[in-house]
């Protein structure tokens, strides 16, 4: 596993530019990201067709950033 990144500049940039309007409480998430504890996040997909589409990309990009910050990411399909 990667080490946890707690750099406030990186975290604030992520929260401001990527997920500011998605999460219900930005301050609580910021506090948890700065704590140094590994978070476990998941995104579930139940595609209505055989393919994922560009609309799924927003969540995937956010999860990739969480992974880059050293947190555990789980993808649930089906």
Buried (B, 14 or more C-beta within 10 A) or exposed (E): EEEBBBEEEBBBEBBEEBBEEEEEEBEEBBEEBBEEEEBEEEBEEEEEEEEEEEEEEEBBEBBEBBEEBBBEBEEEEE
